[in-house]
Structure formats: C-alpha cells, structure tokens
Amino acid sequence: MAGMPLFSLDGRVALVTGGSRGLGFAMAEALAEAGATVVLNGRHADPLEAAARKLRDRGSHIETAVFDVTEQAIAGAALETVITRMGRLDIVIANAGVTHRAALADWKAQDWDRMLATNVTACFFLAQRAAAAMRQQGYGRIIFTTSITARRGRATIHGYVAAKSALAGITRSLAAELGEFGITCNAIAPGYFETDLTVPLLENADFVAFVNSRAALRRWGKPRDLAGIAVLLASQAGSYITGQEIAVDGGLTTTL
C-alpha cells in the first residue's frame, strides 16, 4: 500500500473495542471515513448493530464482533474469526474500559480486580493476539485509550488511575518489542469528554465549571475531538510515532 496519501486508510482493517458509543464510536467513525473497514466490538448485540447501521448508512464498510474483552478465550477466538474473515488486521484500538468511584475505605477487592481486568489485562492480551497477525504482515498499529488521570491523580478513582497508568507503561514496552516488525504502539489520553462514562460528572455544575476554568480551551471535549489523533496514529502519517501517550485534553494537564 505504498504511495497512499498520508492520512488514507484505504484497504486497512481496524478493530475498535467499546466501539458502539462515546469515544470508541467517534474513533471508529473517523477510521471508516478515512477508508478503513472497521470491525466494531461491544458486549451487547443491539446497540452494536445500531451503531454499525448508523455508519453503514453513510457508506462506510462496517462489521461487528460481539464479545466481552475480559473473557480472554472468547475474545481471542473472536479476534481469530475477524482475521480469518477479513484476511488481515492492521489496526487495533483497545478502547473498552470501565471506571469505579468510591472513597478509599469503601474499595473492595472485586472493584479493584474489575478495573485491572478490563482496563489493563484485556487490552494486553488483545494486543498480544493482534500483534501475532501484524508481525506476519510486517505492519500494524496498536492504540490504547488511557486517560490524563495516568498523569494527574484524582480522589476516589484509585483502581482506574492505577489501571490507566499501567496501560501507559505497556504502551512503551510493546513499542520497544514490536517496532522492528513494522508495528507501532501508542496511547491516546483523553481529558474530560462529554460521554456516557462522564454523566455523573456532567451533572455536577461546579465540576463542569472547574474543568472549563482549568482547560486552556475553556471547554470539555466532544467525542469528535478524538477523530484526528486516531487517524494520525492509525495511518502512514504516524509511521514514525511509537511508544507515546498523547494527551487530548484541551490543555488541561499543561497549564496552570
């Protein structure tokens, strides 16, 4: 596919986990607009099919794969099915994630384990399986969704902060191992975005105002604001970027 325009994804196959809504859907939409065939993943068939239909109606090439990323055997089999059906796998955006908010004294072992299982372990083993196919091709793009909380602590979300910090580290170690095979590995660290995940925060007018006052751009992100960075890292334009965690946060972590 040499000679393709810098940001073109024509002929590429992408898998986006947690792709039926929010940031995952926005990134999947962007990859499809750039020409990729996108496989949307989610745990529930109905919302996943609704999301796929929305993109197909715009002329995009969309497939779906229903599985829970934390069920490793099922997820691995689903990935192999995707590769067999599509003939290749060029891009993986491991975006599916969960959060949990509780005062330190109220955290339970199962809460902590769930944070690590979804936000770290599932991403690692998805990348492991994807990398095997990408090495055979001599080309691949692995992209994790982390969080600015991997750089800036916040009370009550201890397991989430720990998990996203670990994923940022894995981004670097995978980049170190896979680079020689033509595979890049990067992370996108969103700031505060208007999504289903942040509804509890958006309902707090004081916190919304606090974020707006701290972000250099004076607003919360909208899912579409992640479109450009996703395409950059997935395309030829990002061919010499690897091992990086790039914050997309309106300047929240870089200004006083």
Protein Blocks (a to p, Z undefined) as FASTA:
>chain_A
ZZiafklcghiacddehklgcjllmmmmmmmmnopacddddfbfklmmmmmmmmmmnopa
cddddddfklmmlmmmmmmmmmmmnopafbdcdfbccdddddfklpcfklmmmmmmmmmm
mmmmmmmmmmmmmmmnopacddddddfklmmccehilmmmmmmmmmmmmmmmmmmmmmmn
opacddddddddddfklmmmmmmmklmmmmmmmpmnlpacdfklmmmmmmmmmmmklmmg
ghiacddeehmmmcZZ
